[in-house]
Structure formats: structure tokens, C-alpha cells
Amino acid sequence: MSFEKYLFSLKKYIFVSLLIFILGIFYGYFSAKLYPKEAKKILLELQNKFEPVKDFSLVGQFLFIFLNNSLIAFATIILGIFFGIIPFLILFSNSTILGLVIYFAKLKLDWTKIFLLLFPHGIFEIPVIILANAIAFKLGKTFLWQILKKEKRLKKEFNLAIEFYLKFLLSFLAIAATIEVALGRFFIK
């Protein structure tokens, strides 16, 4: 199946993933507004967790970001077989954290600067997250249909998902990691 045909087969799942992502951002934003102390605590824990990455070499930072995002995307796709529940939680929690970040950034920056800071992630990384979840949801539905309707499409769908991940999503994640490292160095100096 071609890249275009496979993407077309994901269109309703992409829509659902995008909707969940947007709802997560709003949830995070308004949660931070209502509970700023708790939100700051969550962000501080995440910052402390990833703080050592700043001391890595450029190659080390690239590898860390690329491998981390690649493993998350792969796990999301694979775990989609379980009816998409775990991918839903991964997507919603990541977008909630983005909402928290946007809320606190808004206290110091205008919307244009926030957009410019998020734009590099939005070009490749966020679309890959959305696509990985769309694939996971499609796998979950296919698995459910196999159980309920005795359709034998799961193996074919699973192979298509892995092929798409290896051929396209990994490339986009490599580009995203490169951009993130390059811009990270630019903004740190």
C-alpha cells in the first residue's frame, strides 16, 4: 500500500487523535489555571528528569530525543492492539503537559512567541504523535473487529503499521530531533 493510500485509510483516526490532542491541551491549560501549584510541581518533576540531557553532546542529545520519541511512538502503535486505551492515555497525558507548558509560558510571553517556540515541534514531532495514535486506534479497531466479526485482517494491518513506522515516522522523528537539538543550542547560547 502506498504512503498516500495508507494515510487516507487513517483519516478518521487522525481526526480522533487530533481531537484528543487538542482536548488534552485545553485540559492542561485550564488545569494549570485552576491548580497552578500542582501544575508547577508536575513540570518541575519533568524538568528535573530531563535536566541531565542538557549536558549531553549534540549527538547524545539527538540520540536521546530520537530514541525516546521513537520508542514512545512504537509503543503507542503496538499497544493500540489493546483497543487503543493505552495510546489514548499517552496522547492525552502528553497533550495535557503541553497545555500546562502553554499556560505558564503565556504568563511571560505573548501568543506569537509561544507559537514560535512550539512551531519546531509542530512541524514533525506533533504530527508523528498524531499519526502514531491514529495507527494505534486503527489497530485497536481492527483487533476488536477480529474478535467480534472473526475478520482476519489484524496481521495485515499490523504489518502495514510497522512498515509505515519504519519507512516514514522514524525519518520524521530523526528530523524532529535534529531541529530540537539545533534550536535548543541556539536558544541556550
MDAnalysis code that builds the backbone (N, CA, C; Angstrom):
import MDAnalysis as mda
import numpy as np

u = mda.Universe.empty(567, n_residues=189, atom_resindex=np.repeat(np.arange(189), 3), trajectory=True)
u.add_TopologyAttr("name", ["N", "CA", "C"] * 189)
u.add_TopologyAttr("resid", np.arange(1, 190))
u.add_TopologyAttr("resname", ["MET", "SER", "PHE", "GLU", "LYS", "TYR", "LEU", "PHE", "SER", "LEU", "LYS", "LYS", "TYR", "ILE", "PHE", "VAL", "SER", "LEU", "LEU", "ILE", "PHE", "ILE", "LEU", "GLY", "ILE", "PHE", "TYR", "GLY", "TYR", "PHE", "SER", "ALA", "LYS", "LEU", "TYR", "PRO", "LYS", "GLU", "ALA", "LYS", "LYS", "ILE", "LEU", "LEU", "GLU", "LEU", "GLN", "ASN", "LYS", "PHE", "GLU", "PRO", "VAL", "LYS", "ASP", "PHE", "SER", "LEU", "VAL", "GLY", "GLN", "PHE", "LEU", "PHE", "ILE", "PHE", "LEU", "ASN", "ASN", "SER", "LEU", "ILE", "ALA", "PHE", "ALA", "THR", "ILE", "ILE", "LEU", "GLY", "ILE", "PHE", "PHE", "GLY", "ILE", "ILE", "PRO", "PHE", "LEU", "ILE", "LEU", "PHE", "SER", "ASN", "SER", "THR", "ILE", "LEU", "GLY", "LEU", "VAL", "ILE", "TYR", "PHE", "ALA", "LYS", "LEU", "LYS", "LEU", "ASP", "TRP", "THR", "LYS", "ILE", "PHE", "LEU", "LEU", "LEU", "PHE", "PRO", "HIS", "GLY", "ILE", "PHE", "GLU", "ILE", "PRO", "VAL", "ILE", "ILE", "LEU", "ALA", "ASN", "ALA", "ILE", "ALA", "PHE", "LYS", "LEU", "GLY", "LYS", "THR", "PHE", "LEU", "TRP", "GLN", "ILE", "LEU", "LYS", "LYS", "GLU", "LYS", "ARG", "LEU", "LYS", "LYS", "GLU", "PHE", "ASN", "LEU", "ALA", "ILE", "GLU", "PHE", "TYR", "LEU", "LYS", "PHE", "LEU", "LEU", "SER", "PHE", "LEU", "ALA", "ILE", "ALA", "ALA", "THR", "ILE", "GLU", "VAL", "ALA", "LEU", "GLY", "ARG", "PHE", "PHE", "ILE", "LYS"])
u.atoms.positions = np.array([
    [0.848, -1.178, 0.000],
    [0.000, 0.000, 0.000],
    [0.897, 1.246, 0.000],
    [0.537, 2.221, -0.796],
    [1.344, 3.434, -0.896],
    [1.158, 4.313, 0.338],
    [2.093, 5.237, 0.495],
    [2.062, 6.200, 1.593],
    [0.730, 6.952, 1.608],
    [0.305, 7.433, 0.438],
    [-0.925, 8.217, 0.341],
    [-2.161, 7.386, 0.693],
    [-2.215, 6.156, 0.178],
    [-3.371, 5.295, 0.465],
    [-3.450, 4.956, 1.948],
    [-2.292, 4.690, 2.550],
    [-2.300, 4.353, 3.968],
    [-2.732, 5.568, 4.801],
    [-2.213, 6.730, 4.465],
    [-2.635, 7.955, 5.164],
    [-4.134, 8.176, 5.009],
    [-4.641, 7.957, 3.813],
    [-6.078, 8.120, 3.566],
    [-6.892, 7.144, 4.415],
    [-6.372, 5.933, 4.603],
    [-7.087, 4.941, 5.415],
    [-7.108, 5.334, 6.897],
    [-6.238, 6.263, 7.266],
    [-6.152, 6.710, 8.666],
    [-6.943, 7.987, 8.945],
    [-7.592, 8.552, 7.926],
    [-8.144, 9.903, 8.066],
    [-9.081, 10.067, 9.263],
    [-10.004, 9.145, 9.509],
    [-10.914, 9.325, 10.648],
    [-10.178, 9.119, 11.969],
    [-9.155, 8.282, 11.972],
    [-8.364, 8.063, 13.185],
    [-7.451, 9.264, 13.470],
    [-6.983, 9.895, 12.400],
    [-6.196, 11.121, 12.558],
    [-7.077, 12.202, 13.175],
    [-8.297, 12.311, 12.697],
    [-9.231, 13.295, 13.242],
    [-9.467, 13.052, 14.739],
    [-9.700, 11.804, 15.111],
    [-9.931, 11.463, 16.520],
    [-8.685, 11.774, 17.346],
    [-7.500, 11.421, 16.832],
    [-6.250, 11.692, 17.547],
    [-6.030, 13.187, 17.726],
    [-6.295, 13.936, 16.676],
    [-6.138, 15.394, 16.747],
    [-7.108, 15.989, 17.759],
    [-8.319, 15.504, 17.771],
    [-9.321, 15.985, 18.726],
    [-8.885, 15.692, 20.162],
    [-8.405, 14.483, 20.427],
    [-7.918, 14.122, 21.761],
    [-6.736, 15.011, 22.144],
    [-5.841, 15.239, 21.196],
    [-4.667, 16.080, 21.440],
    [-5.090, 17.499, 21.830],
    [-6.006, 18.064, 21.087],
    [-6.481, 19.428, 21.371],
    [-7.201, 19.484, 22.713],
    [-8.052, 18.491, 22.989],
    [-8.746, 18.450, 24.283],
    [-7.750, 18.342, 25.435],
    [-6.691, 17.561, 25.246],
    [-5.654, 17.441, 26.263],
    [-4.953, 18.764, 26.532],
    [-4.679, 19.515, 25.469],
    [-4.047, 20.827, 25.638],
    [-4.960, 21.743, 26.456],
    [-6.230, 21.779, 26.100],
    [-7.168, 22.620, 26.856],
    [-7.284, 22.155, 28.302],
    [-7.327, 20.854, 28.502],
    [-7.411, 20.309, 29.858],
    [-6.184, 20.731, 30.675],
    [-5.010, 20.608, 30.091],
    [-3.778, 21.003, 30.776],
    [-3.739, 22.493, 31.066],
    [-4.136, 23.282, 30.081],
    [-4.120, 24.738, 30.242],
    [-5.033, 25.166, 31.395],
    [-6.258, 24.669, 31.374],
    [-7.217, 25.098, 32.401],
    [-6.952, 24.432, 33.752],
    [-6.340, 23.256, 33.738],
    [-5.937, 22.638, 35.000],
    [-4.844, 23.475, 35.664],
    [-3.904, 23.961, 34.858],
    [-2.836, 24.813, 35.393],
    [-3.405, 26.124, 35.930],
    [-4.416, 26.623, 35.238],
    [-5.045, 27.860, 35.687],
    [-5.767, 27.653, 37.020],
    [-6.421, 26.518, 37.185],
    [-7.164, 26.231, 38.416],
    [-6.268, 25.749, 39.550],
    [-5.237, 24.984, 39.207],
    [-4.354, 24.383, 40.212],
    [-2.893, 24.669, 39.869],
    [-2.477, 25.930, 39.926],
    [-1.121, 26.276, 39.481],
    [-0.005, 25.609, 40.291],
    [-0.200, 25.426, 41.585],
    [0.858, 24.798, 42.397],
    [1.099, 23.357, 41.963],
    [0.021, 22.613, 41.768],
    [0.148, 21.217, 41.349],
    [0.752, 21.113, 39.952],
    [0.334, 22.020, 39.068],
    [0.855, 22.015, 37.698],
    [2.344, 22.335, 37.690],
    [2.763, 23.318, 38.489],
    [4.184, 23.659, 38.565],
    [4.994, 22.483, 39.099],
    [4.424, 21.771, 40.045],
    [5.113, 20.612, 40.615],
    [5.340, 19.543, 39.546],
    [4.326, 19.298, 38.730],
    [4.450, 18.308, 37.644],
    [5.534, 18.731, 36.659],
    [5.516, 19.998, 36.265],
    [6.513, 20.482, 35.300],
    [7.917, 20.470, 35.888],
    [8.036, 20.784, 37.161],
    [9.338, 20.754, 37.825],
    [9.894, 19.328, 37.866],
    [9.039, 18.362, 38.149],
    [9.473, 16.960, 38.146],
    [9.956, 16.543, 36.759],
    [9.236, 16.955, 35.732],
    [9.655, 16.634, 34.358],
    [10.965, 17.333, 34.013],
    [11.079, 18.578, 34.400],
    [12.303, 19.334, 34.136],
    [13.494, 18.667, 34.819],
    [13.333, 18.262, 36.065],
    [14.414, 17.592, 36.789],
    [14.782, 16.263, 36.147],
    [13.785, 15.579, 35.629],
    [14.018, 14.286, 34.987],
    [14.877, 14.435, 33.730],
    [14.618, 15.501, 32.971],
    [15.321, 15.683, 31.696],
    [16.474, 16.678, 31.770],
    [16.717, 17.260, 32.915],
    [17.801, 18.236, 33.095],
    [19.167, 17.708, 32.652],
    [19.540, 16.472, 33.003],
    [20.868, 15.976, 32.599],
    [21.094, 15.935, 31.087],
    [20.020, 15.901, 30.314],
    [20.162, 15.822, 28.854],
    [20.877, 17.059, 28.303],
    [20.716, 18.205, 28.972],
    [21.374, 19.438, 28.511],
    [22.887, 19.299, 28.492],
    [23.434, 18.443, 29.350],
    [24.882, 18.265, 29.432],
    [25.423, 17.256, 28.424],
    [24.547, 16.572, 27.700],
    [24.986, 15.617, 26.686],
    [25.607, 16.375, 25.515],
    [26.423, 15.685, 24.747],
    [26.931, 16.255, 23.495],
    [25.756, 16.426, 22.531],
    [26.008, 17.106, 21.415],
    [24.951, 17.261, 20.406],
    [24.451, 15.900, 19.915],
    [25.379, 15.000, 19.665],
    [24.999, 13.661, 19.200],
    [24.231, 12.933, 20.299],
    [24.675, 13.072, 21.537],
    [23.985, 12.440, 22.660],
    [22.579, 12.968, 22.825],
    [22.420, 14.281, 22.685],
    [21.083, 14.882, 22.774],
    [20.197, 14.379, 21.645],
    [20.757, 14.367, 20.439],
    [19.989, 13.865, 19.295],
    [19.534, 12.431, 19.542],
    [20.476, 11.577, 19.951],
    [20.146, 10.163, 20.176],
    [19.104, 10.008, 21.279],
    [19.255, 10.773, 22.358],
    [18.293, 10.681, 23.452],
    [16.894, 11.058, 22.966],
    [16.791, 12.196, 22.302],
    [15.485, 12.682, 21.838],
    [14.903, 11.730, 20.794],
    [15.731, 11.331, 19.841],
    [15.264, 10.444, 18.774],
    [14.815, 9.099, 19.334],
    [15.646, 8.491, 20.170],
    [15.293, 7.176, 20.721],
    [14.083, 7.255, 21.644],
    [14.014, 8.287, 22.465],
    [12.869, 8.459, 23.360],
    [11.570, 8.583, 22.555],
    [11.560, 9.477, 21.582],
    [10.355, 9.687, 20.776],
    [10.028, 8.464, 19.919],
    [11.063, 7.796, 19.405],
    [10.847, 6.609, 18.583],
    [10.237, 5.472, 19.398],
    [10.754, 5.285, 20.601],
    [10.212, 4.228, 21.466],
    [8.778, 4.523, 21.883],
    [8.501, 5.786, 22.182],
    [7.134, 6.158, 22.560],
    [6.181, 5.932, 21.378],
    [6.594, 6.354, 20.192],
    [5.743, 6.172, 19.006],
    [5.536, 4.679, 18.723],
    [6.599, 3.888, 18.839],
    [6.492, 2.452, 18.591],
    [5.579, 1.793, 19.625],
    [5.799, 2.122, 20.890],
    [4.963, 1.553, 21.957],
    [3.507, 1.946, 21.766],
    [3.279, 3.186, 21.370],
    [1.917, 3.658, 21.129],
    [1.242, 2.795, 20.069],
    [1.949, 2.563, 18.973],
    [1.381, 1.761, 17.875],
    [1.108, 0.334, 18.338],
    [2.099, -0.283, 18.941],
    [1.957, -1.687, 19.373],
    [0.833, -1.835, 20.392],
    [0.779, -0.917, 21.356],
    [-0.227, -1.011, 22.414],
    [-1.628, -0.650, 21.927],
    [-1.717, -0.152, 20.721],
    [-3.020, 0.132, 20.135],
    [-3.877, -1.110, 19.990],
    [-3.228, -2.244, 19.912],
    [-3.966, -3.505, 19.774],
    [-4.946, -3.689, 20.932],
    [-4.602, -3.150, 22.088],
    [-5.476, -3.276, 23.248],
    [-6.559, -2.199, 23.222],
    [-7.247, -2.123, 22.086],
    [-8.411, -1.258, 21.886],
    [-8.085, 0.232, 21.958],
    [-6.817, 0.588, 21.848],
    [-6.433, 1.999, 21.822],
    [-6.463, 2.697, 23.168],
    [-6.657, 1.962, 24.244],
    [-6.785, 2.590, 25.567],
    [-5.470, 3.226, 26.009],
    [-4.384, 2.466, 25.934],
    [-3.092, 2.998, 26.382],
    [-2.617, 4.129, 25.474],
    [-2.734, 4.010, 24.143],
    [-2.377, 5.157, 23.299],
    [-3.199, 6.406, 23.621],
    [-4.484, 6.215, 23.922],
    [-5.306, 7.360, 24.329],
    [-4.692, 8.039, 25.545],
    [-4.310, 7.251, 26.541],
    [-3.731, 7.806, 27.759],
    [-2.393, 8.496, 27.495],
    [-1.568, 7.904, 26.628],
    [-0.283, 8.510, 26.271],
    [-0.514, 9.845, 25.572],
    [-1.399, 9.867, 24.600],
    [-1.682, 11.090, 23.846],
    [-2.267, 12.169, 24.740],
    [-3.249, 11.797, 25.537],
    [-3.914, 12.781, 26.394],
    [-2.957, 13.335, 27.443],
    [-2.136, 12.477, 28.032],
    [-1.208, 12.966, 29.061],
    [-0.138, 13.868, 28.458],
    [0.387, 13.515, 27.285],
    [1.389, 14.375, 26.640],
    [0.806, 15.721, 26.230],
    [-0.400, 15.718, 25.715],
    [-1.007, 16.993, 25.316],
    [-1.419, 17.802, 26.537],
    [-1.755, 17.133, 27.635],
    [-2.054, 17.846, 28.878],
    [-0.813, 18.580, 29.377],
    [0.333, 17.913, 29.307],
    [1.589, 18.554, 29.709],
    [1.880, 19.750, 28.811],
    [1.619, 19.608, 27.523],
    [1.795, 20.742, 26.616],
    [0.883, 21.892, 27.027],
    [-0.336, 21.588, 27.422],
    [-1.252, 22.616, 27.908],
    [-0.726, 23.322, 29.156],
    [-0.119, 22.564, 30.063],
    [0.493, 23.160, 31.259],
    [1.610, 24.120, 30.859],
    [2.456, 23.670, 29.943],
    [3.573, 24.492, 29.477],
    [3.055, 25.778, 28.828],
    [2.037, 25.649, 28.003],
    [1.475, 26.828, 27.333],
    [0.918, 27.811, 28.359],
    [0.247, 27.305, 29.380],
    [-0.314, 28.199, 30.406],
    [0.791, 29.018, 31.067],
    [1.853, 28.356, 31.516],
    [2.920, 29.089, 32.208],
    [3.717, 29.964, 31.254],
    [3.862, 29.541, 30.000],
    [4.540, 30.380, 29.006],
    [3.713, 31.645, 28.748],
    [2.400, 31.500, 28.757],
    [1.507, 32.640, 28.498],
    [1.637, 33.708, 29.584],
    [2.041, 33.322, 30.774],
    [2.226, 34.299, 31.841],
    [3.409, 35.221, 31.565],
    [4.348, 34.773, 30.717],
    [5.563, 35.547, 30.443],
    [5.687, 36.018, 28.995],
    [5.024, 35.313, 28.081],
    [5.201, 35.588, 26.656],
    [3.861, 35.868, 25.978],
    [3.937, 36.500, 24.808],
    [2.708, 36.669, 24.036],
    [2.500, 35.440, 23.155],
    [1.319, 35.359, 22.544],
    [0.962, 34.173, 21.758],
    [1.900, 33.963, 20.575],
    [2.399, 35.025, 19.990],
    [3.310, 34.901, 18.849],
    [4.589, 34.185, 19.262],
    [5.171, 34.576, 20.390],
    [6.402, 33.935, 20.859],
    [6.154, 32.483, 21.256],
    [5.021, 32.228, 21.863],
    [4.687, 30.841, 22.222],
    [4.574, 29.998, 20.959],
    [3.891, 30.539, 19.947],
    [3.757, 29.827, 18.681],
    [5.129, 29.545, 18.068],
    [6.011, 30.538, 18.082],
    [7.341, 30.358, 17.501],
    [8.154, 29.302, 18.255],
    [7.978, 29.232, 19.572],
    [8.681, 28.221, 20.356],
    [8.127, 26.815, 20.110],
    [6.838, 26.715, 19.872],
    [6.214, 25.410, 19.643],
    [6.275, 24.968, 18.183],
    [6.455, 25.925, 17.286],
    [6.426, 25.630, 15.852],
    [7.391, 24.514, 15.430],
    [8.644, 24.512, 15.917],
    [9.546, 23.421, 15.507],
    [9.005, 22.035, 15.877],
    [8.323, 21.924, 17.012],
    [7.730, 20.645, 17.397],
    [6.532, 20.335, 16.506],
    [5.813, 21.375, 16.140],
    [4.605, 21.207, 15.353],
    [4.844, 20.760, 13.929],
    [6.040, 20.990, 13.423],
    [6.323, 20.623, 12.035],
    [6.405, 19.109, 11.868],
    [7.139, 18.435, 12.752],
    [7.345, 16.992, 12.591],
    [6.906, 16.179, 13.806],
    [7.302, 16.600, 14.995],
    [7.095, 15.773, 16.182],
    [5.619, 15.579, 16.522],
    [4.858, 16.650, 16.570],
    [3.433, 16.534, 16.907],
    [2.669, 15.744, 15.841],
    [2.893, 16.006, 14.553],
    [2.209, 15.168, 13.560],
    [2.543, 13.679, 13.690],
    [3.788, 13.351, 14.055],
    [4.140, 11.945, 14.239],
    [3.368, 11.356, 15.418],
    [3.239, 12.125, 16.491],
    [2.465, 11.665, 17.646],
    [1.019, 11.406, 17.232],
    [0.457, 12.335, 16.469],
    [-0.928, 12.189, 16.000],
    [-1.050, 10.953, 15.107],
    [-0.097, 10.785, 14.190],
    [-0.145, 9.629, 13.278],
    [0.043, 8.306, 14.025],
    [0.974, 8.268, 14.972],
    [1.193, 7.035, 15.741],
    [-0.083, 6.648, 16.475],
    [-0.776, 7.621, 17.026],
    [-2.025, 7.325, 17.723],
    [-3.124, 6.926, 16.757],
    [-3.164, 7.546, 15.588],
    [-4.158, 7.157, 14.588],
    [-3.950, 5.695, 14.191],
    [-2.692, 5.315, 13.988],
    [-2.379, 3.926, 13.646],
    [-2.800, 3.003, 14.787],
    [-2.505, 3.422, 16.013],
    [-2.860, 2.613, 17.191],
    [-4.372, 2.422, 17.286],
    [-5.125, 3.492, 17.066],
    [-6.588, 3.379, 17.130],
    [-7.129, 2.470, 16.035],
    [-6.516, 2.553, 14.853],
    [-6.953, 1.674, 13.764],
    [-6.631, 0.213, 14.092],
    [-5.457, -0.027, 14.669],
    [-5.119, -1.393, 15.077],
    [-6.079, -1.898, 16.155],
    [-6.420, -1.022, 17.092],
    [-7.363, -1.403, 18.144],
    [-8.717, -1.785, 17.581],
    [-9.188, -0.995, 16.627],
    [-10.482, -1.303, 15.998],
    [-10.386, -2.605, 15.195],
    [-9.293, -2.783, 14.490],
    [-9.115, -3.999, 13.697],
    [-9.102, -5.230, 14.599],
    [-8.419, -5.130, 15.734],
    [-8.377, -6.244, 16.687],
    [-9.766, -6.538, 17.242],
    [-10.498, -5.486, 17.568],
    [-11.857, -5.663, 18.081],
    [-12.740, -6.336, 17.032],
    [-12.615, -5.894, 15.780],
    [-13.405, -6.496, 14.699],
    [-13.015, -7.946, 14.484],
    [-11.748, -8.254, 14.674],
    [-11.313, -9.642, 14.519],
    [-11.968, -10.513, 15.589],
    [-12.084, -9.986, 16.784],
    [-12.717, -10.742, 17.867],
    [-14.221, -10.874, 17.626],
    [-14.874, -9.766, 17.304],
    [-16.331, -9.750, 17.179],
    [-16.847, -10.342, 15.872],
    [-16.167, -10.038, 14.784],
    [-16.668, -10.450, 13.475],
    [-15.850, -11.561, 12.828],
    [-14.849, -12.019, 13.523],
    [-13.980, -13.090, 13.029],
    [-13.286, -12.726, 11.722],
    [-13.011, -11.432, 11.545],
    [-12.252, -10.991, 10.374],
    [-10.767, -11.216, 10.650],
    [-10.044, -11.632, 9.660],
    [-8.615, -11.929, 9.820],
    [-7.773, -10.857, 9.125],
    [-7.887, -9.605, 9.593],
    [-7.139, -8.502, 8.981],
    [-6.040, -7.969, 9.883],
    [-5.961, -8.435, 11.110],
    [-5.039, -7.840, 12.074],
    [-3.579, -7.978, 11.633],
    [-3.189, -9.148, 11.167],
    [-1.794, -9.353, 10.764],
    [-1.420, -8.403, 9.631],
    [-2.291, -8.282, 8.650],
    [-2.023, -7.382, 7.518],
    [-1.945, -5.934, 7.998],
    [-2.884, -5.541, 8.840],
    [-2.915, -4.165, 9.351],
    [-1.692, -3.878, 10.223],
    [-1.307, -4.854, 11.017],
    [-0.137, -4.709, 11.876],
    [1.124, -4.530, 11.029],
    [1.267, -5.331, 9.975],
    [2.424, -5.216, 9.082],
    [2.461, -3.863, 8.383],
    [1.307, -3.378, 7.949],
    [1.251, -2.047, 7.333],
    [1.673, -0.966, 8.320],
    [1.216, -1.091, 9.558],
    [1.556, -0.110, 10.592],
    [3.057, -0.085, 10.842],
    [3.660, -1.239, 10.975],
    [5.103, -1.312, 11.236],
    [5.892, -0.785, 10.040],
    [5.459, -1.134, 8.844],
    [6.132, -0.639, 7.633],
    [6.057, 0.894, 7.566],
    [4.906, 1.459, 7.849],
    [4.740, 2.910, 7.840],
    [5.626, 3.553, 8.906],
    [5.659, 2.943, 10.071],
    [6.512, 3.447, 11.155],
    [7.977, 3.466, 10.722],
    [8.451, 2.351, 10.177],
    [9.860, 2.241, 9.807],
    [10.234, 3.134, 8.631],
    [9.361, 3.215, 7.642],
    [9.681, 3.982, 6.435],
    [9.483, 5.482, 6.594],
    [8.475, 5.892, 7.375],
    [8.140, 7.313, 7.408],
    [8.270, 7.950, 8.787],
    [7.663, 7.357, 9.776],
    [7.646, 8.011, 11.082],
    [9.041, 8.147, 11.675],
    [9.881, 7.135, 11.533],
    [11.250, 7.238, 12.047],
    [12.024, 8.367, 11.371],
    [11.828, 8.535, 10.072],
    [12.501, 9.637, 9.351],
    [12.063, 10.985, 9.889],
    [10.753, 11.140, 10.100],
    [10.243, 12.396, 10.626],
    [10.741, 12.646, 12.050],
    [10.866, 11.598, 12.842],
    [11.367, 11.741, 14.206],
    [12.849, 12.120, 14.215],
    [13.612, 11.618, 13.257],
    [15.024, 11.999, 13.143],
    [15.144, 13.477, 12.792],
    [14.315, 13.940, 11.875],
    [14.315, 15.360, 11.512],
    [13.888, 16.204, 12.718],
    [12.861, 15.757, 13.430],
    [12.380, 16.490, 14.604],
    [13.464, 16.591, 15.674],
    [14.186, 15.495, 15.913],
    [15.263, 15.510, 16.915],
    [16.389, 16.450, 16.490],
    [16.698, 16.458, 15.212],
    [17.737, 17.356, 14.699],
    [17.341, 18.811, 14.921],
    [16.108, 19.149, 14.582],
    [15.611, 20.515, 14.768],
    [15.623, 20.895, 16.246],
    [15.161, 19.986, 17.094],
    [15.087, 20.273, 18.521],
    [16.478, 20.517, 19.112],
    [17.459, 19.706, 18.736],
    [18.826, 19.885, 19.236],
    [19.415, 21.189, 18.711],
    [19.236, 21.442, 17.410],
    [19.791, 22.668, 16.817],
    [19.168, 23.909, 17.450],
    [17.853, 23.922, 17.596],
    [17.208, 25.086, 18.189],
    [17.487, 25.193, 19.682],
    [17.631, 24.059, 20.341],
    [17.979, 24.066, 21.757],
    [19.325, 24.731, 21.969],
    [20.293, 24.405, 21.149],
    [21.631, 25.035, 21.226],
    [21.560, 26.519, 20.901],
    [20.723, 26.855, 19.939],
    [20.568, 28.252, 19.546],
    [19.975, 29.086, 20.690],
    [18.942, 28.551, 21.362],
    [18.280, 29.310, 22.421],
    [19.063, 29.305, 23.735],
    [19.916, 28.283, 23.928],
    [20.701, 28.232, 25.168],
    [21.815, 29.248, 25.141],
    [22.400, 29.466, 23.986],
    [23.537, 30.401, 23.888],
    [23.084, 31.839, 23.889],
])
